[in-house]
Amino acid sequence: MNSGLIDGLFVFMLAGFVGFEVIRRVSPLLHTPLMSLTNALDAIAVVGAIVLVGEQKSKLALALGVVAVIAATSNAVGGFLITDRMLKMFKTSRPTKP
């Protein structure tokens, strides 16, 4: 196998493990700010996927880029919907005093 591919897979597995451990240890109270941060990271992934699609280096790169745009966009939209739902849970139902 190519050395660059092995290095890339190693970094991917290490990032996945570290990310899982960090998220697992977060207090439930901090999940909303954490979701907001991950939504911002998803937006960066959308931009990167759009750049990949725009380059059109090969048919495979184009297909993977389109899949990446769809996946990253749905992840970002879903994250915003979940964050909005969580924030609504903290609002009071009592009318506010003028």
N, C-alpha and C positions, 0 to 999 in steps of 0.2 A: 504494500500500500504506500501511497504518497505520504511523506513526512508531514506536509502541511495539513493533509486531511486528518491524520492522527492527532496532531496538535489542536486542530479545530474541534474535533470530537472531545478531546480531553478538557478543553476550556468550556465547552458546552455542558458536559457532565458536571464539572466542578461548579459552574454558575448555577445550574439547576439544583444541586445539592445545597449550596450555600443559601440560595434564595428560599428553598423550602424550609431550611432550619430557621432563617430569620423570620419568615412569615409565621411559622408555627409558634414561635415564642412571643408574639405580639399580644398585648392585652386587648380584650374585646373593645375597650373604650377607645383605643387608637385605630381601629379598623377604618373609620371614615376618613381621617387624614391620610392613612396609608392608601386607601382606594383612590383618593384624589391624586396622589403621587403616581400610582400605577397608570392612571388614565393619561397623565402627561407623558409617561414613557410609551404608552400605546400610540399616542399621537406621533411621537418620534418614529416609531416602527412603521406607521402609515406613510410618513414622508419618505422613509428609506425604501419602502416597497414601491412607491410611485417612481422614485428615481430608478429602481431596478427595471420596472416596466418600461420607462422612457428610454433606456439605453438600447433595448431590443438586440442584445448581442447574439441570441439564438432563440429558436422556438421554445426550447426547454426553459430558458431564463424568462421568456415572456410569460409562459404558462405558470411557472412558479411565482413570478411577480404578481400576476393577477390573483392567484390563490392567496398570496401574502397580503395584498391590499384588502381582499374580502375578509380574511381572518382577523387582521389587525383592526379594521374598521368595526367589525362586529364586536370585537373584544372591547374596544374603546366605548362604543355606544352602550353595550351591556354594563360596563363599569359605571358609566354616568347614571344609568337607570337605577342600578343597585345603590349607588351613593345617594341619589335623590330619595329613594325609598327609605334608606337608613336615616337620613336627616329629617324626614317627615315623622319618624317615630319619636324624635326628641322635641317636637313642637307641642305646645300645650293646646288643649281644645277649649280652654276658657277664653272668653272674649277679653280683649285688652282694654284697660281703662283709658279714657281720653286725657 
